[in-house]
Amino acid sequence: MPDISGLEFLSSLHEPPMTIFTTAYSEHAVQSFELDAIDYLLKPFSLARFLKACNKAHSLLQLRQERTQPGVNVPDYIFVKSGYEQFKVQLGEVLYLESAGNYVHFILEDKKILSRLSMAEALALLPAAQFTRVHRSYIASIAHIKSFTSEIIEIEKKEIPIGKLFRNEVMKMLS
């Protein structure tokens, strides 16, 4: 791309789309996943590998659509994989989620669970009416927000920054 890289373009977007990077350069893979890329394909890649990435994107899109459809009965729990175990997590106990590189910390009322998910994958698991992305590194439980300003929200004495890209949407939701 002339003048700007795909990574720079994606990071400049307020609501970036689901993205699969296709490139000959492996050194940008980590940065792409920090931007919640669905996959990163190194050229040359096979049709089977491309289809695998597309199927992953399709599955995530279906999850997102299911969680935003009105009238759909949303369960009050999800299962979160951590290591070799799957943990049943009651959504009401989730305070917030925090990004940790290629992992996400689910911060609950009484414990933390570390899972190998991107923020986009974690957000897709959660009901949109109960959780919102407030920063590139944070997803907040709306029910647990104690107070907020245009810069931060407070959940259980933890101050969580509101990212500039998310500020308008967060303010609309909370006002």
N, C-alpha and C positions, 0 to 999 in steps of 0.2 A: 504494500500500500504506500502510495507517495505521501510524504510529509508527516505521517503519523503511523505508529504501529497498531496492530490489532489490539494489543494489550492496552495501549494508551487510549484508544477509541473506546474500548469496553469500560475502562475505569472512569471515563468521562460521562457515561450515561447515568441518568437518575434511576431508571428502572431497567437495568440491562436484561436483554433477552437470554434465553437458554442458549449456550454457546458450546460448540465443539470446535476446537482449534485443529487445523490441519497445517502442518509446517515441517520444514526440514531441519529445524533447530530445536534440540532437546533442552537447551539451557533456560528456556522460558517456561517450562512445564510447571514448576512450583508456583511461579507468579500467576499463571493462568488459573490454577486451582484456588489460590487466594482470592481470585475474582469470581469464584464459584462456577468455573467452567464445568460442563458436564463431562467432557473427555478431552484428551490431548493426543492426536494421532500424528505420528512421525512418518513423513513420506520416505519411501514409498510404503503404502499400507494396502492390505488386501481388501477385497470387497466384504469378506466375512468380518474383518475388524471394523470396517466402516458401518456395517449393519448392526454390529454389537453396540456401537456408540449411539446409533440412531434409535435402537430399541430401548436403551437406557434413557435417552431423552424422552421418548414416547411414554415410558412408564412414569417418569417424573411429572410429565404434563398431565397424565391421567390422575395422578395423586393430587396435584394442585387443583384440577377441575373438580374432583370429588369433594375436596375440603371447602370449596367456595360456593357450591350449589346450595341455594336455600331449600329448606325442607328435608334435606338429607339427614338422617339420624346419625349424629356424630357420637362415637363411643367416648367414654370419659377416661380412656386410657390408651396408651400405645405401648408397643414393645420396642425396646432399644437394645441393640447389640453392643456389648462391651466385651472385648476379648472373644472368648468362645461361648459366652453366655448371653441369653436374651433376658432383659429385665422388664417386668411389667411396671410401667410408670403411670401413676394417676395424674392426669393433666392438671387437676386442681393443686397438686403439690409442686408443680414446676414453677419456680420463681422467675428464672431467665435462663437463656443459653448463651454461652460464651465461646467464641472461636478460639482454637488453639492449633493453628497451622492446618494440617489435614484432619484434625479432630474437632469435636464439639463437646464442651462440658455441659451436661444437663445439671443445672443447679437446682436442687430440690430443697424442701423445707428442712430435711434432716440429713441429706447426703449429696454427693456429687457422683455423676456417672459420666465416664469418658467414652465416647463412641467415635469410630472412624467414619465420619460423615462430613460433607461440606455444609456450609450454612444453608445453601439452597435445598439440599436434600433434607436437612433437619426441618426447615420451614415447611416443606411439602408434607411432612408427617403431621403437622400441627393444624388444628382448626383455625382458619383465618379470623373468625369472630373472637377468638380468645388470645391470640398471639400476634405480635407485630414486630417487624424488623425495625430497629431504631438506630442501628449503626452497622457498619460493615462487619463488626465483630460481635454484635449482640442482637438477640431476639428476646423481647420482654413479654411476660404474661400480663395482660392488661388488668386482670383482677388483682394483681399484687402490687401495682404501682401505688405508692403512698403519696407522692407529690412529684411535681415536675415544673421545670422552667423551659425556656426555648433551647437551653443548652444541655440539660441533664434530666434524667428521671431518677427517682429514688425507690428502691425495692429493698425492704429489710435492711435499712441502714447502708446499703451499697449504692453509691452514685454511679450511674451508667450514662456515658455520654450519648447525646443525640447527634448523629452524623449530619453534616450539611445536606447530603443527598436525600436524607430521610426526613428532615425536619418538617417540611410542609405536610407530608402525609401523616406524620405522628401528631402534629398540632391539630389537624383536622379530626383525627380519630379521638383525641383526648378532650377536645373542646366541645 
